């Protein structure tokens, strides 16, 4: 596998992970669910998926 192929594979993998995160947050936000998120102090906290979705993507939460 050449360097160019490796870079393309890494870019495709990263794009897939970003898309999966977007879809997961959108679906959880639509159902008014929460997610577990790491904080700055190496701890965990439960936060609203709606808040995180709007903050990250600057989009309104879709309705169904």
C-alpha positions as CSV (number, residue, x, y, z in Angstrom):
1,X,0.0,0.0,0.0
2,X,1.5,3.3,-1.1
3,X,1.6,6.4,1.1
4,X,-1.1,8.1,-1.0
5,X,-3.4,5.1,-0.5
6,X,-2.8,5.1,3.2
7,X,-3.6,8.8,3.4
8,X,-6.8,8.3,1.4
9,X,-7.8,5.4,3.7
10,X,-7.2,7.5,6.8
11,X,-9.2,10.4,5.3
12,X,-12.1,8.1,4.4
13,X,-12.0,6.5,7.8
14,X,-12.1,9.9,9.6
15,X,-15.0,11.0,7.4
16,X,-16.9,7.9,8.2
17,X,-16.4,8.4,11.9
18,X,-17.5,12.0,11.7
19,X,-20.6,11.0,9.8
20,X,-21.4,8.3,12.3
21,X,-21.1,10.8,15.2
22,X,-23.3,13.3,13.4
23,X,-26.0,10.8,12.7
24,X,-25.9,9.4,16.3
25,X,-26.2,12.9,17.8
26,X,-29.0,13.9,15.5
27,X,-31.0,10.8,16.3
28,X,-30.5,11.1,20.0
29,X,-31.3,14.8,19.9
30,X,-34.5,14.1,17.9
31,X,-35.6,11.6,20.7
32,X,-34.6,14.1,23.4
33,X,-32.0,11.7,24.9
34,X,-28.7,12.3,26.7
35,X,-25.2,11.3,26.0
36,X,-22.2,10.6,28.2
37,X,-19.3,13.0,27.4
38,X,-15.8,13.4,28.8
39,X,-15.0,16.6,30.6
40,X,-11.8,18.6,31.1
41,X,-11.0,16.9,34.4
42,X,-10.8,13.4,32.9
43,X,-14.3,12.7,34.3
44,X,-17.6,12.0,32.7
45,X,-20.9,13.8,32.6
46,X,-24.3,13.3,31.2
47,X,-25.4,16.0,28.8
48,X,-28.4,16.7,26.5
49,X,-27.8,15.5,23.0
50,X,-29.8,18.5,21.8
51,X,-27.4,20.9,23.3
52,X,-24.3,19.2,21.9
53,X,-25.8,18.8,18.5
54,X,-26.7,22.5,18.2
55,X,-23.4,23.6,19.6
56,X,-21.3,21.4,17.3
57,X,-23.2,21.7,14.1
58,X,-25.0,25.0,14.4
59,X,-28.2,23.4,13.1
60,X,-31.7,23.2,14.6
61,X,-32.7,19.7,15.8
62,X,-34.8,18.1,13.0
63,X,-38.3,16.9,13.9
64,X,-39.9,13.8,12.8
